[in-house]
Amino acid sequence: MNLVLATTTPGHAEIFASLQGEGVSIGRPSVFVRLSRCNLACRWCDTAYTWRFAGDNRPHRDHRTFDRGDNQIALDPAEVARRIAAFGVPRVVVTGGEPLLQAPALVRMIAALGPEFHIEVETNGSVAPTPALDALIDQYNVSPKLAHSGNPADLALIPERLTAWAADPRALFKFVIASPADLTEVRALATTYRIAPDRLFLMPEGTDSTTLRERARWLAEAALEAGWRFTDRLHIHLYGDTRGT
């Protein structure tokens, strides 16, 4: 079974070395593997080329659709592992899309890499990892999608999944925030699922430095007041909203 990856340009898989731009690992050199396909559809998604292909009418704020052939590529997991290892960086971030949709192929990729690699998975939190994959993961960066994402709560905020993530010490929660009203929803989720404050990150939504800085001013204060953690989007400040960064 192949892995289905996103592309930087047609025919070129989005596998790249960069600094982790978000969350608890911010600033760490990492190799990123961006997979294609997602079960959710965020209105503000900055990687819509992983799921909003021609014919997909799920809403997005810029209404753009992408050609599947230009934006997807299938590779053998062992080949993906070879390309990752060639960077010489022992930290891997598997992102998407929703990576947990491709668990069997991910197991093969991680097994080919070997135990010396630290594996992070970025997930929207609505999909359960298979037991075989779960045994190989060092860190989950869980980003449950709030109402402003446009996803129905019964698809995005599944109680049994949130309960399981909250009970897993490898899971860190990252909430994308666009307005102060979103914080009410975060408070409710943190209380319901007993998410420890030091595992909860607030991150401003935005794909340009100006927007991120404007939202960071009030969001950092909200994090401080609640005892939660704040994370910026370092890669946007460094490279802009571009693929392969």
N, C-alpha and C positions, 0 to 999 in steps of 0.2 A: 504494500500500500504506500503510495507516494504522499508526500506533504504538498499541500497547495499553498503557495506563497504569493504575496503581493510582489509587485515589480517596482523598480525605480524608473526604468524605461522599458519599453516592450522587450521581453525576452531576458531581462536581467533581474534576478531575484533580489528582493530587498533584504540583504544580509550585510550588515555594516558595523564597524567599530565606532563608538562615540562615548560621550559621558552620559550616564543616566541622568535624565533631566528632571525627574519627579520622585517624590516620596522619600522613604528612609534611606535609600541608596543614592540620593542625588549627588552628582559629582564623581561617582565611581566609574572608572573605565570599564566598558562592557561591550559585548558583541550582541547586537540586536538581530532577531529573526522575526520578520513581520509576516504572519500568516494571513491568508485571505479567508473570507466568509465570516458572517456574524448573524446571530439569531435575534439581535436587537437592532434598532435603527434610531440613533440619537439625532435630533434635528441639527445639532451643532457639531456633529462628528467631524474631526479634522483628518480622518482617514477613510472617508466615504468611498474611496476607490477600492477598498477591500470588500465592499458589499453592494453598493448602489449601481448595479450594472443595468444596461439597457433593458427596459421592461419591468424594472423594479420601481413600483410607485410609492414605496414608503417615503414619508415626507422628509425633506432636508431643506435647510434654509436657503441654499443657493440653487436648488432644483437641478443640479448637474447630474448627469448619468455618465457612466464609464463603460468602455468596451471591455467585455470580459477577456477576450483574447489578448488584449494589450496589457491588462492589469493583473493577470494571473499566470502562474507558471507552476507546473508540477515537477517535483524533483524527488529522487530516491532519498530517504532519510539519511543513509550513509554518506551520500554526496553532500547533503546539507551539513552534516557533522564535519566532513573534511574541510569545507569552506570556513566553518566557524573556527576550527582548530588552527587554520592557517594564519589567523590574526595574532595568535599567541597571547590572548587575553582570557584568563580562566573564569570570567563571569559572563553568563549568558542570560539575556532577557528575551523571553518568548512573548511576543505581543501580537496584535491583530488590528481589526477583526477580533474574533473570540477564539483563542487558541485551544480551549478545552473541547471544542467541536472535533478536533483532530487528534484525540488522545492516543489511539493505537499507533499512528505514525510517529507521534512525538516520543513514545516509549522507545521506538527503534532508533530515533535520532539521538536521544540522551544516552542510551546504552552504547551506541557507537562512540560517543564522546569519552565515556569513562568517568570514574568517580572524582577526578581532580577538578571538575568544573562545578561551579556554584550556579544553580539553575533557579532563576526567577520566572514566574509566570504572571502576566498581567491579564486579569479576567474581569468581566462585568459582574461576576458573582452569581449568575443565574444557572450555570451549568456545573454539575458535579464532576470532579475528576474521577477517572476509573481508578480502582485500587492499584493497578500496575503502574499507572502514571504517578499517582499520589506518592508512592513510595520513593520516587526519584526527585521530588521537588524540595528545594531548600526554603523557598519563600514565595508566597502568593501576595500579589498586589491587587487587592479586591476593590473595584470601583463600582459600587451599586449605583444604578441610574435613578435619579430623582425625577419628580413629575415634570420639571422643565425640560427634560430630555425628549419628551413626547412619547415615551414608551409606556404602555399600560402597566400599572403596578402588578397585576397578576402575572405578567411576563417577566418584569424586571426585578421585582422585590419578592422573591419566593421565600416564605417563612422558614421552611426546613433547610434551605440553602444558607440563609443568613444565620440561622442558629448554628449550623455546622461550621461556617467560617468563624463565627465569634468564639467557638470552642477550640479552634485550631491556633496554637501559638505562632505558627508560621505565617498566618494571615494578617496583613495590615490593611486597614480600610482607608480609601482615598475618595473623598466626595468632591465632585466638580460643582462649583458654586458660581452662579451668574448674578444673583441678587440677594439682598439680605433675607428675603422671604424664604429662600431655600434652607436657611439655617433652622427654621422651625421643623422641617422634615428631618433634618439630621438629628436634632435633639430627640425627636420621637423614636427614631431608629436606634440611636445610642442607648436610650433608656430601655426600649423593648428587648433588645438583644444583648444588653449589658456589655457593650463594647468599651473596653478600657480606654481612658482618655489618651494614654501614650501610644495607642495603636490606631488612633483616628486622626487623619490628615484632612485639612481643608485646602482646596486648590482652586484658584480663580479660573474660570472658563475664559478662553481667549486664544487667538492665534497671531497676535501682534503684541509687541512690548508695551505700547501705550495702553491698550485695554487691560493687560495683565497688571500693570503698575497702578492704574486707577482702581481696579478692584482689590488689589493687594492692600491698599491703604485701610479700607474698612474691614477687610476679611482677616488681616493679621490681628487687628484689635479684637475681633470676635473670637478668634482662636485663643488669644491670651485670656480673655474674660472667661471662656468656658473651660480652660485647661486642656484644650486640644492642641494638635500640632498644625503648623502651616507649611505648605510646600509651594514653591514657585514652579515655573516651567522653564528651566534653565536652557533647554535646547532651543526654545523659541527666541530667547534673548540673544543666544549665540549665533544661530543659523537661520532664523526665520521659520516660516511654515513651509518646510521643504521635505521631500522624501529623502530617505537615506541619511538622516542626521539625528 
